[in-house]
Amino acid sequence: MPRLVFISLLVLMCTALAGCGQKGPLVRPDGSAPAAAHSAPAPVPTLPIPTTDDGR
């Protein structure tokens, strides 16, 4: 009997987890526009590689 209860609860939980969630695109409940997207950080300026005068 305890094994049957355990298996039944396991099947019920798996079914509940498989069925939860909204399908399709996400929308805001109030219908407002999404927030502005974050921009990428500014690139870090690179310094020129120093060269030696002896040909290396």
mmCIF file as Biopython writes it, N, C-alpha, C and O atoms, coordinates in Angstrom:
data_model
#
loop_
_atom_site.group_PDB
_atom_site.id
_atom_site.type_symbol
_atom_site.label_atom_id
_atom_site.label_alt_id
_atom_site.label_comp_id
_atom_site.label_asym_id
_atom_site.label_entity_id
_atom_site.label_seq_id
_atom_site.pdbx_PDB_ins_code
_atom_site.Cartn_x
_atom_site.Cartn_y
_atom_site.Cartn_z
_atom_site.occupancy
_atom_site.B_iso_or_equiv
_atom_site.auth_seq_id
_atom_site.auth_asym_id
_atom_site.pdbx_PDB_model_num
ATOM 1   N N  . MET A ? 1  ? 0.816  -1.213 0.000   1.0 0.0 1  A 1 
ATOM 2   C CA . MET A ? 1  ? 0.000  0.000  0.000   1.0 0.0 1  A 1 
ATOM 3   C C  . MET A ? 1  ? 0.857  1.273  0.000   1.0 0.0 1  A 1 
ATOM 4   O O  . MET A ? 1  ? 0.588  2.176  -0.792  1.0 0.0 1  A 1 
ATOM 5   N N  . PRO A ? 2  ? 1.904  1.378  0.881   1.0 0.0 2  A 1 
ATOM 6   C CA . PRO A ? 2  ? 2.723  2.604  0.851   1.0 0.0 2  A 1 
ATOM 7   C C  . PRO A ? 2  ? 3.424  2.785  -0.504  1.0 0.0 2  A 1 
ATOM 8   O O  . PRO A ? 2  ? 3.618  3.910  -0.965  1.0 0.0 2  A 1 
ATOM 9   N N  . ARG A ? 3  ? 3.798  1.674  -1.129  1.0 0.0 3  A 1 
ATOM 10  C CA . ARG A ? 3  ? 4.470  1.782  -2.422  1.0 0.0 3  A 1 
ATOM 11  C C  . ARG A ? 3  ? 3.506  2.333  -3.478  1.0 0.0 3  A 1 
ATOM 12  O O  . ARG A ? 3  ? 3.917  3.132  -4.320  1.0 0.0 3  A 1 
ATOM 13  N N  . LEU A ? 4  ? 2.261  1.931  -3.450  1.0 0.0 4  A 1 
ATOM 14  C CA . LEU A ? 4  ? 1.258  2.414  -4.387  1.0 0.0 4  A 1 
ATOM 15  C C  . LEU A ? 4  ? 1.014  3.911  -4.188  1.0 0.0 4  A 1 
ATOM 16  O O  . LEU A ? 4  ? 0.866  4.656  -5.157  1.0 0.0 4  A 1 
ATOM 17  N N  . VAL A ? 5  ? 0.973  4.342  -2.938  1.0 0.0 5  A 1 
ATOM 18  C CA . VAL A ? 5  ? 0.788  5.772  -2.642  1.0 0.0 5  A 1 
ATOM 19  C C  . VAL A ? 5  ? 1.987  6.571  -3.156  1.0 0.0 5  A 1 
ATOM 20  O O  . VAL A ? 5  ? 1.817  7.636  -3.749  1.0 0.0 5  A 1 
ATOM 21  N N  . PHE A ? 6  ? 3.193  6.060  -2.930  1.0 0.0 6  A 1 
ATOM 22  C CA . PHE A ? 6  ? 4.405  6.741  -3.383  1.0 0.0 6  A 1 
ATOM 23  C C  . PHE A ? 6  ? 4.418  6.863  -4.907  1.0 0.0 6  A 1 
ATOM 24  O O  . PHE A ? 6  ? 4.704  7.936  -5.437  1.0 0.0 6  A 1 
ATOM 25  N N  . ILE A ? 7  ? 4.117  5.797  -5.598  1.0 0.0 7  A 1 
ATOM 26  C CA . ILE A ? 7  ? 4.121  5.824  -7.061  1.0 0.0 7  A 1 
ATOM 27  C C  . ILE A ? 7  ? 3.032  6.757  -7.582  1.0 0.0 7  A 1 
ATOM 28  O O  . ILE A ? 7  ? 3.248  7.489  -8.548  1.0 0.0 7  A 1 
ATOM 29  N N  . SER A ? 8  ? 1.858  6.732  -6.941  1.0 0.0 8  A 1 
ATOM 30  C CA . SER A ? 8  ? 0.770  7.616  -7.361  1.0 0.0 8  A 1 
ATOM 31  C C  . SER A ? 8  ? 1.145  9.082  -7.182  1.0 0.0 8  A 1 
ATOM 32  O O  . SER A ? 8  ? 0.869  9.905  -8.056  1.0 0.0 8  A 1 
ATOM 33  N N  . LEU A ? 9  ? 1.774  9.415  -6.050  1.0 0.0 9  A 1 
ATOM 34  C CA . LEU A ? 9  ? 2.203  10.797 -5.822  1.0 0.0 9  A 1 
ATOM 35  C C  . LEU A ? 9  ? 3.300  11.210 -6.791  1.0 0.0 9  A 1 
ATOM 36  O O  . LEU A ? 9  ? 3.328  12.352 -7.251  1.0 0.0 9  A 1 
ATOM 37  N N  . LEU A ? 10 ? 4.199  10.291 -7.101  1.0 0.0 10 A 1 
ATOM 38  C CA . LEU A ? 10 ? 5.272  10.575 -8.042  1.0 0.0 10 A 1 
ATOM 39  C C  . LEU A ? 10 ? 4.711  10.862 -9.437  1.0 0.0 10 A 1 
ATOM 40  O O  . LEU A ? 10 ? 5.148  11.799 -10.104 1.0 0.0 10 A 1 
ATOM 41  N N  . VAL A ? 11 ? 3.757  10.063 -9.868  1.0 0.0 11 A 1 
ATOM 42  C CA . VAL A ? 11 ? 3.133  10.279 -11.176 1.0 0.0 11 A 1 
ATOM 43  C C  . VAL A ? 11 ? 2.358  11.594 -11.177 1.0 0.0 11 A 1 
ATOM 44  O O  . VAL A ? 11 ? 2.398  12.335 -12.159 1.0 0.0 11 A 1 
ATOM 45  N N  . LEU A ? 12 ? 1.667  11.885 -10.101 1.0 0.0 12 A 1 
ATOM 46  C CA . LEU A ? 12 ? 0.904  13.135 -10.007 1.0 0.0 12 A 1 
ATOM 47  C C  . LEU A ? 12 ? 1.830  14.351 -10.061 1.0 0.0 12 A 1 
ATOM 48  O O  . LEU A ? 12 ? 1.528  15.326 -10.750 1.0 0.0 12 A 1 
ATOM 49  N N  . MET A ? 13 ? 2.946  14.302 -9.345  1.0 0.0 13 A 1 
ATOM 50  C CA . MET A ? 13 ? 3.885  15.428 -9.354  1.0 0.0 13 A 1 
ATOM 51  C C  . MET A ? 13 ? 4.522  15.599 -10.726 1.0 0.0 13 A 1 
ATOM 52  O O  . MET A ? 13 ? 4.684  16.726 -11.194 1.0 0.0 13 A 1 
ATOM 53  N N  . CYS A ? 14 ? 4.883  14.510 -11.370 1.0 0.0 14 A 1 
ATOM 54  C CA . CYS A ? 14 ? 5.473  14.608 -12.713 1.0 0.0 14 A 1 
ATOM 55  C C  . CYS A ? 14 ? 4.482  15.193 -13.706 1.0 0.0 14 A 1 
ATOM 56  O O  . CYS A ? 14 ? 4.853  16.001 -14.556 1.0 0.0 14 A 1 
ATOM 57  N N  . THR A ? 15 ? 3.225  14.788 -13.602 1.0 0.0 15 A 1 
ATOM 58  C CA . THR A ? 15 ? 2.193  15.323 -14.497 1.0 0.0 15 A 1 
ATOM 59  C C  . THR A ? 15 ? 1.984  16.815 -14.240 1.0 0.0 15 A 1 
ATOM 60  O O  . THR A ? 15 ? 1.843  17.594 -15.182 1.0 0.0 15 A 1 
ATOM 61  N N  . ALA A ? 16 ? 1.964  17.208 -12.979 1.0 0.0 16 A 1 
ATOM 62  C CA . ALA A ? 16 ? 1.771  18.621 -12.644 1.0 0.0 16 A 1 
ATOM 63  C C  . ALA A ? 16 ? 2.935  19.462 -13.144 1.0 0.0 16 A 1 
ATOM 64  O O  . ALA A ? 16 ? 2.729  20.561 -13.660 1.0 0.0 16 A 1 
ATOM 65  N N  . LEU A ? 17 ? 4.159  18.956 -12.994 1.0 0.0 17 A 1 
ATOM 66  C CA . LEU A ? 17 ? 5.324  19.720 -13.450 1.0 0.0 17 A 1 
ATOM 67  C C  . LEU A ? 17 ? 5.385  19.800 -14.967 1.0 0.0 17 A 1 
ATOM 68  O O  . LEU A ? 17 ? 5.827  20.811 -15.513 1.0 0.0 17 A 1 
ATOM 69  N N  . ALA A ? 18 ? 4.955  18.767 -15.649 1.0 0.0 18 A 1 
ATOM 70  C CA . ALA A ? 18 ? 4.978  18.776 -17.111 1.0 0.0 18 A 1 
ATOM 71  C C  . ALA A ? 18 ? 3.918  19.716 -17.668 1.0 0.0 18 A 1 
ATOM 72  O O  . ALA A ? 18 ? 4.092  20.257 -18.761 1.0 0.0 18 A 1 
ATOM 73  N N  . GLY A ? 19 ? 2.834  19.920 -16.946 1.0 0.0 19 A 1 
ATOM 74  C CA . GLY A ? 19 ? 1.746  20.746 -17.452 1.0 0.0 19 A 1 
ATOM 75  C C  . GLY A ? 19 ? 1.813  22.192 -17.033 1.0 0.0 19 A 1 
ATOM 76  O O  . GLY A ? 19 ? 1.018  22.999 -17.515 1.0 0.0 19 A 1 
ATOM 77  N N  . CYS A ? 20 ? 2.734  22.558 -16.147 1.0 0.0 20 A 1 
ATOM 78  C CA . CYS A ? 20 ? 2.760  23.946 -15.680 1.0 0.0 20 A 1 
ATOM 79  C C  . CYS A ? 20 ? 3.534  24.820 -16.652 1.0 0.0 20 A 1 
ATOM 80  O O  . CYS A ? 20 ? 4.352  24.325 -17.428 1.0 0.0 20 A 1 
ATOM 81  N N  . GLY A ? 21 ? 3.281  26.086 -16.609 1.0 0.0 21 A 1 
ATOM 82  C CA . GLY A ? 21 ? 3.986  27.029 -17.471 1.0 0.0 21 A 1 
ATOM 83  C C  . GLY A ? 21 ? 3.114  27.513 -18.596 1.0 0.0 21 A 1 
ATOM 84  O O  . GLY A ? 21 ? 2.195  26.818 -19.031 1.0 0.0 21 A 1 
ATOM 85  N N  . GLN A ? 22 ? 3.404  28.707 -19.066 1.0 0.0 22 A 1 
ATOM 86  C CA . GLN A ? 22 ? 2.642  29.299 -20.153 1.0 0.0 22 A 1 
ATOM 87  C C  . GLN A ? 22 ? 3.320  28.955 -21.460 1.0 0.0 22 A 1 
ATOM 88  O O  . GLN A ? 22 ? 4.540  29.067 -21.585 1.0 0.0 22 A 1 
ATOM 89  N N  . LYS A ? 23 ? 2.558  28.549 -22.404 1.0 0.0 23 A 1 
ATOM 90  C CA . LYS A ? 23 ? 3.086  28.266 -23.734 1.0 0.0 23 A 1 
ATOM 91  C C  . LYS A ? 23 ? 2.973  29.530 -24.576 1.0 0.0 23 A 1 
ATOM 92  O O  . LYS A ? 23 ? 2.019  30.293 -24.427 1.0 0.0 23 A 1 
ATOM 93  N N  . GLY A ? 24 ? 3.922  29.748 -25.440 1.0 0.0 24 A 1 
ATOM 94  C CA . GLY A ? 24 ? 3.872  30.909 -26.325 1.0 0.0 24 A 1 
ATOM 95  C C  . GLY A ? 24 ? 4.675  32.068 -25.775 1.0 0.0 24 A 1 
ATOM 96  O O  . GLY A ? 24 ? 5.381  31.916 -24.777 1.0 0.0 24 A 1 
ATOM 97  N N  . PRO A ? 25 ? 4.578  33.230 -26.413 1.0 0.0 25 A 1 
ATOM 98  C CA . PRO A ? 25 ? 5.375  34.385 -25.992 1.0 0.0 25 A 1 
ATOM 99  C C  . PRO A ? 25 ? 4.912  34.929 -24.647 1.0 0.0 25 A 1 
ATOM 100 O O  . PRO A ? 25 ? 3.730  34.872 -24.307 1.0 0.0 25 A 1 
ATOM 101 N N  . LEU A ? 26 ? 5.858  35.451 -23.902 1.0 0.0 26 A 1 
ATOM 102 C CA . LEU A ? 26 ? 5.538  36.033 -22.605 1.0 0.0 26 A 1 
ATOM 103 C C  . LEU A ? 26 ? 4.969  37.428 -22.798 1.0 0.0 26 A 1 
ATOM 104 O O  . LEU A ? 26 ? 5.470  38.196 -23.620 1.0 0.0 26 A 1 
ATOM 105 N N  . VAL A ? 27 ? 3.947  37.754 -22.065 1.0 0.0 27 A 1 
ATOM 106 C CA . VAL A ? 27 ? 3.323  39.071 -22.139 1.0 0.0 27 A 1 
ATOM 107 C C  . VAL A ? 27 ? 3.139  39.621 -20.739 1.0 0.0 27 A 1 
ATOM 108 O O  . VAL A ? 27 ? 3.023  38.865 -19.775 1.0 0.0 27 A 1 
ATOM 109 N N  . ARG A ? 28 ? 3.113  40.928 -20.635 1.0 0.0 28 A 1 
ATOM 110 C CA . ARG A ? 28 ? 2.854  41.557 -19.341 1.0 0.0 28 A 1 
ATOM 111 C C  . ARG A ? 28 ? 1.354  41.572 -19.100 1.0 0.0 28 A 1 
ATOM 112 O O  . ARG A ? 28 ? 0.581  41.806 -20.029 1.0 0.0 28 A 1 
ATOM 113 N N  . PRO A ? 29 ? 0.927  41.324 -17.853 1.0 0.0 29 A 1 
ATOM 114 C CA . PRO A ? 29 ? -0.506 41.300 -17.581 1.0 0.0 29 A 1 
ATOM 115 C C  . PRO A ? 29 ? -1.203 42.630 -17.831 1.0 0.0 29 A 1 
ATOM 116 O O  . PRO A ? 29 ? -2.372 42.646 -18.216 1.0 0.0 29 A 1 
ATOM 117 N N  . ASP A ? 30 ? -0.502 43.758 -17.619 1.0 0.0 30 A 1 
ATOM 118 C CA . ASP A ? 30 ? -1.132 45.056 -17.827 1.0 0.0 30 A 1 
ATOM 119 C C  . ASP A ? 30 ? -1.029 45.547 -19.269 1.0 0.0 30 A 1 
ATOM 120 O O  . ASP A ? 30 ? -1.603 46.584 -19.602 1.0 0.0 30 A 1 
ATOM 121 N N  . GLY A ? 31 ? -0.321 44.839 -20.120 1.0 0.0 31 A 1 
ATOM 122 C CA . GLY A ? 31 ? -0.223 45.191 -21.530 1.0 0.0 31 A 1 
ATOM 123 C C  . GLY A ? 31 ? 0.762  46.288 -21.843 1.0 0.0 31 A 1 
ATOM 124 O O  . GLY A ? 31 ? 0.789  46.790 -22.967 1.0 0.0 31 A 1 
ATOM 125 N N  . SER A ? 32 ? 1.586  46.679 -20.861 1.0 0.0 32 A 1 
ATOM 126 C CA . SER A ? 32 ? 2.536  47.770 -21.114 1.0 0.0 32 A 1 
ATOM 127 C C  . SER A ? 32 ? 3.704  47.256 -21.960 1.0 0.0 32 A 1 
ATOM 128 O O  . SER A ? 32 ? 3.934  46.053 -22.081 1.0 0.0 32 A 1 
ATOM 129 N N  . ALA A ? 33 ? 4.414  48.195 -22.525 1.0 0.0 33 A 1 
ATOM 130 C CA . ALA A ? 33 ? 5.561  47.864 -23.364 1.0 0.0 33 A 1 
ATOM 131 C C  . ALA A ? 33 ? 6.714  47.368 -22.489 1.0 0.0 33 A 1 
ATOM 132 O O  . ALA A ? 33 ? 6.821  47.756 -21.326 1.0 0.0 33 A 1 
ATOM 133 N N  . PRO A ? 34 ? 7.565  46.523 -23.037 1.0 0.0 34 A 1 
ATOM 134 C CA . PRO A ? 34 ? 8.708  46.044 -22.259 1.0 0.0 34 A 1 
ATOM 135 C C  . PRO A ? 34 ? 9.702  47.166 -21.972 1.0 0.0 34 A 1 
ATOM 136 O O  . PRO A ? 34 ? 9.734  48.172 -22.681 1.0 0.0 34 A 1 
ATOM 137 N N  . ALA A ? 35 ? 10.494 46.992 -20.949 1.0 0.0 35 A 1 
ATOM 138 C CA . ALA A ? 35 ? 11.504 47.983 -20.586 1.0 0.0 35 A 1 
ATOM 139 C C  . ALA A ? 35 ? 12.570 48.049 -21.675 1.0 0.0 35 A 1 
ATOM 140 O O  . ALA A ? 35 ? 12.733 47.115 -22.460 1.0 0.0 35 A 1 
ATOM 141 N N  . ALA A ? 36 ? 13.287 49.160 -21.709 1.0 0.0 36 A 1 
ATOM 142 C CA . ALA A ? 36 ? 14.345 49.330 -22.698 1.0 0.0 36 A 1 
ATOM 143 C C  . ALA A ? 36 ? 15.419 48.270 -22.493 1.0 0.0 36 A 1 
ATOM 144 O O  . ALA A ? 36 ? 15.758 47.917 -21.363 1.0 0.0 36 A 1 
ATOM 145 N N  . ALA A ? 37 ? 15.934 47.781 -23.580 1.0 0.0 37 A 1 
ATOM 146 C CA . ALA A ? 37 ? 16.972 46.755 -23.514 1.0 0.0 37 A 1 
ATOM 147 C C  . ALA A ? 37 ? 18.275 47.371 -23.021 1.0 0.0 37 A 1 
ATOM 148 O O  . ALA A ? 37 ? 18.555 48.542 -23.280 1.0 0.0 37 A 1 
ATOM 149 N N  . HIS A ? 38 ? 19.050 46.594 -22.326 1.0 0.0 38 A 1 
ATOM 150 C CA . HIS A ? 38 ? 20.350 47.062 -21.851 1.0 0.0 38 A 1 
ATOM 151 C C  . HIS A ? 38 ? 21.321 47.064 -23.022 1.0 0.0 38 A 1 
ATOM 152 O O  . HIS A ? 38 ? 21.341 46.141 -23.836 1.0 0.0 38 A 1 
ATOM 153 N N  . SER A ? 39 ? 22.120 48.113 -23.087 1.0 0.0 39 A 1 
ATOM 154 C CA . SER A ? 39 ? 23.107 48.171 -24.156 1.0 0.0 39 A 1 
ATOM 155 C C  . SER A ? 39 ? 24.396 47.501 -23.694 1.0 0.0 39 A 1 
ATOM 156 O O  . SER A ? 39 ? 24.647 47.363 -22.497 1.0 0.0 39 A 1 
ATOM 157 N N  . ALA A ? 40 ? 25.177 47.102 -24.631 1.0 0.0 40 A 1 
ATOM 158 C CA . ALA A ? 40 ? 26.454 46.472 -24.327 1.0 0.0 40 A 1 
ATOM 159 C C  . ALA A ? 40 ? 27.413 47.514 -23.762 1.0 0.0 40 A 1 
ATOM 160 O O  . ALA A ? 40 ? 27.331 48.686 -24.131 1.0 0.0 40 A 1 
ATOM 161 N N  . PRO A ? 41 ? 28.311 47.114 -22.882 1.0 0.0 41 A 1 
ATOM 162 C CA . PRO A ? 41 ? 29.271 48.084 -22.343 1.0 0.0 41 A 1 
ATOM 163 C C  . PRO A ? 41 ? 30.204 48.582 -23.443 1.0 0.0 41 A 1 
ATOM 164 O O  . PRO A ? 41 ? 30.447 47.897 -24.437 1.0 0.0 41 A 1 
ATOM 165 N N  . ALA A ? 42 ? 30.712 49.779 -23.239 1.0 0.0 42 A 1 
ATOM 166 C CA . ALA A ? 42 ? 31.622 50.368 -24.217 1.0 0.0 42 A 1 
ATOM 167 C C  . ALA A ? 42 ? 32.896 49.541 -24.292 1.0 0.0 42 A 1 
ATOM 168 O O  . ALA A ? 42 ? 33.376 49.054 -23.268 1.0 0.0 42 A 1 
ATOM 169 N N  . PRO A ? 43 ? 33.451 49.374 -25.489 1.0 0.0 43 A 1 
ATOM 170 C CA . PRO A ? 43 ? 34.686 48.594 -25.613 1.0 0.0 43 A 1 
ATOM 171 C C  . PRO A ? 43 ? 35.852 49.312 -24.925 1.0 0.0 43 A 1 
ATOM 172 O O  . PRO A ? 43 ? 35.939 50.540 -24.916 1.0 0.0 43 A 1 
ATOM 173 N N  . VAL A ? 44 ? 36.723 48.515 -24.362 1.0 0.0 44 A 1 
ATOM 174 C CA . VAL A ? 44 ? 37.903 49.051 -23.683 1.0 0.0 44 A 1 
ATOM 175 C C  . VAL A ? 44 ? 38.932 49.405 -24.748 1.0 0.0 44 A 1 
ATOM 176 O O  . VAL A ? 44 ? 39.269 48.571 -25.589 1.0 0.0 44 A 1 
ATOM 177 N N  . PRO A ? 45 ? 39.432 50.638 -24.717 1.0 0.0 45 A 1 
ATOM 178 C CA . PRO A ? 45 ? 40.433 51.006 -25.738 1.0 0.0 45 A 1 
ATOM 179 C C  . PRO A ? 45 ? 41.715 50.201 -25.537 1.0 0.0 45 A 1 
ATOM 180 O O  . PRO A ? 45 ? 42.160 49.983 -24.410 1.0 0.0 45 A 1 
ATOM 181 N N  . THR A ? 46 ? 42.289 49.773 -26.632 1.0 0.0 46 A 1 
ATOM 182 C CA . THR A ? 46 ? 43.532 48.998 -26.560 1.0 0.0 46 A 1 
ATOM 183 C C  . THR A ? 46 ? 44.710 49.908 -26.856 1.0 0.0 46 A 1 
ATOM 184 O O  . THR A ? 46 ? 44.619 50.850 -27.644 1.0 0.0 46 A 1 
ATOM 185 N N  . LEU A ? 47 ? 45.799 49.601 -26.209 1.0 0.0 47 A 1 
ATOM 186 C CA . LEU A ? 47 ? 47.022 50.374 -26.420 1.0 0.0 47 A 1 
ATOM 187 C C  . LEU A ? 47 ? 47.843 49.699 -27.500 1.0 0.0 47 A 1 
ATOM 188 O O  . LEU A ? 47 ? 47.811 48.475 -27.624 1.0 0.0 47 A 1 
ATOM 189 N N  . PRO A ? 48 ? 48.588 50.483 -28.293 1.0 0.0 48 A 1 
ATOM 190 C CA . PRO A ? 48 ? 49.417 49.866 -29.329 1.0 0.0 48 A 1 
ATOM 191 C C  . PRO A ? 48 ? 50.531 49.031 -28.685 1.0 0.0 48 A 1 
ATOM 192 O O  . PRO A ? 48 ? 51.025 49.353 -27.604 1.0 0.0 48 A 1 
ATOM 193 N N  . ILE A ? 49 ? 50.904 47.976 -29.363 1.0 0.0 49 A 1 
ATOM 194 C CA . ILE A ? 49 ? 51.975 47.107 -28.871 1.0 0.0 49 A 1 
ATOM 195 C C  . ILE A ? 49 ? 53.309 47.804 -29.149 1.0 0.0 49 A 1 
ATOM 196 O O  . ILE A ? 49 ? 53.618 48.155 -30.287 1.0 0.0 49 A 1 
ATOM 197 N N  . PRO A ? 50 ? 54.089 47.994 -28.083 1.0 0.0 50 A 1 
ATOM 198 C CA . PRO A ? 50 ? 55.377 48.682 -28.317 1.0 0.0 50 A 1 
ATOM 199 C C  . PRO A ? 50 ? 56.337 47.796 -29.098 1.0 0.0 50 A 1 
ATOM 200 O O  . PRO A ? 50 ? 56.394 46.583 -28.897 1.0 0.0 50 A 1 
ATOM 201 N N  . THR A ? 51 ? 57.071 48.412 -29.969 1.0 0.0 51 A 1 
ATOM 202 C CA . THR A ? 51 ? 58.056 47.667 -30.757 1.0 0.0 51 A 1 
ATOM 203 C C  . THR A ? 51 ? 59.433 48.214 -30.406 1.0 0.0 51 A 1 
ATOM 204 O O  . THR A ? 51 ? 59.585 49.371 -30.016 1.0 0.0 51 A 1 
ATOM 205 N N  . THR A ? 52 ? 60.415 47.362 -30.553 1.0 0.0 52 A 1 
ATOM 206 C CA . THR A ? 52 ? 61.790 47.790 -30.278 1.0 0.0 52 A 1 
ATOM 207 C C  . THR A ? 52 ? 62.475 48.170 -31.599 1.0 0.0 52 A 1 
ATOM 208 O O  . THR A ? 52 ? 62.088 47.721 -32.678 1.0 0.0 52 A 1 
ATOM 209 N N  . ASP A ? 53 ? 63.479 48.989 -31.474 1.0 0.0 53 A 1 
ATOM 210 C CA . ASP A ? 53 ? 64.177 49.455 -32.665 1.0 0.0 53 A 1 
ATOM 211 C C  . ASP A ? 53 ? 65.229 48.461 -33.155 1.0 0.0 53 A 1 
ATOM 212 O O  . ASP A ? 53 ? 65.782 48.646 -34.239 1.0 0.0 53 A 1 
ATOM 213 N N  . ASP A ? 54 ? 65.520 47.409 -32.382 1.0 0.0 54 A 1 
ATOM 214 C CA . ASP A ? 54 ? 66.575 46.479 -32.791 1.0 0.0 54 A 1 
ATOM 215 C C  . ASP A ? 54 ? 66.037 45.309 -33.623 1.0 0.0 54 A 1 
ATOM 216 O O  . ASP A ? 54 ? 66.752 44.326 -33.818 1.0 0.0 54 A 1 
ATOM 217 N N  . GLY A ? 55 ? 64.811 45.387 -34.111 1.0 0.0 55 A 1 
ATOM 218 C CA . GLY A ? 55 ? 64.289 44.394 -35.043 1.0 0.0 55 A 1 
ATOM 219 C C  . GLY A ? 55 ? 63.610 43.199 -34.411 1.0 0.0 55 A 1 
ATOM 220 O O  . GLY A ? 55 ? 63.304 42.238 -35.117 1.0 0.0 55 A 1 
ATOM 221 N N  . ARG A ? 56 ? 63.363 43.214 -33.133 1.0 0.0 56 A 1 
ATOM 222 C CA . ARG A ? 56 ? 62.694 42.079 -32.498 1.0 0.0 56 A 1 
ATOM 223 C C  . ARG A ? 56 ? 61.227 42.176 -32.613 1.0 0.0 56 A 1 
ATOM 224 O O  . ARG A ? 56 ? 60.510 41.299 -32.130 1.0 0.0 56 A 1 
#
